[in-house]
């Protein structure tokens, strides 16, 4: 089966700015320290440059990811039905 050669990636930083374009992660999410996904710097990365999985977000956290992406893409982050 063919696979995509690139992934959408979001950098993780220990600097938490409490922005609407961040999703904070903690040890409860499987991260070694409290940090934030910074959706202001979404980019593409080659599959062969991706390291091991550090954590996975449960479905209940994906609404936060969606909200951050809406804000960074200029859609104001308004929830829709």
C-alpha positions as CSV (number, residue, x, y, z in Angstrom):
1,X,0.0,0.0,0.0
2,X,1.3,3.4,-0.9
3,X,1.9,5.9,1.9
4,X,2.1,9.7,2.0
5,X,5.7,10.9,2.1
6,X,4.9,14.0,4.0
7,X,3.0,14.7,7.2
8,X,1.5,17.9,8.7
9,X,3.5,18.6,11.8
10,X,3.1,21.1,14.7
11,X,6.1,22.0,16.8
12,X,6.1,21.5,20.5
13,X,7.6,24.0,22.9
14,X,8.1,24.3,26.6
15,X,7.3,28.0,26.3
16,X,3.6,28.3,27.0
17,X,2.2,31.7,26.0
18,X,-1.5,30.8,26.6
19,X,-2.4,31.7,23.0
20,X,-5.6,30.5,21.3
21,X,-3.3,28.8,18.7
22,X,-1.7,26.6,21.4
23,X,-2.8,23.3,22.8
24,X,-1.1,22.6,26.2
25,X,0.1,19.0,26.9
26,X,1.2,17.5,30.1
27,X,2.5,14.3,31.7
28,X,-1.2,13.2,31.7
29,X,-1.0,13.2,27.8
30,X,2.2,11.2,27.9
31,X,4.7,14.1,27.4
32,X,7.7,14.2,29.7
33,X,7.1,17.8,30.7
34,X,4.3,20.4,30.3
35,X,4.6,21.9,26.9
36,X,2.4,23.3,24.1
37,X,1.7,22.5,20.5
38,X,2.3,25.7,18.6
39,X,-0.1,25.9,15.6
40,X,1.3,29.2,14.5
41,X,4.1,27.2,12.9
42,X,2.3,24.3,11.1
43,X,4.4,22.8,8.4
44,X,5.1,19.6,6.4
45,X,7.8,17.1,7.2
46,X,9.2,14.1,5.4
47,X,8.0,10.8,6.7
48,X,11.6,9.5,7.0
49,X,12.5,12.5,9.3
50,X,9.7,11.8,11.8
51,X,11.0,10.2,15.0
52,X,9.2,7.9,17.4
53,X,5.7,8.8,18.7
54,X,5.9,10.6,22.1
55,X,2.2,10.6,22.8
56,X,-1.2,10.4,21.2
57,X,-4.2,12.6,22.0
58,X,-7.5,11.0,23.0
59,X,-10.5,11.9,20.8
60,X,-11.7,14.2,23.6
61,X,-8.7,16.5,23.0
62,X,-9.1,16.9,19.2
63,X,-11.6,19.7,19.6
64,X,-8.8,21.8,21.1
65,X,-6.6,21.0,18.0
66,X,-9.5,21.9,15.7
67,X,-10.1,25.2,17.5
68,X,-6.4,26.1,17.3
69,X,-6.3,25.3,13.6
70,X,-9.4,27.4,12.9
71,X,-7.9,30.4,14.7
72,X,-4.5,30.1,12.9
73,X,-6.2,29.8,9.5
74,X,-8.1,33.0,10.1
75,X,-11.6,31.5,10.7
76,X,-11.8,33.0,14.1
77,X,-12.1,29.7,15.8
78,X,-15.9,29.8,15.9
79,X,-17.4,26.5,16.7
80,X,-19.8,25.2,14.1
81,X,-22.5,22.6,14.3
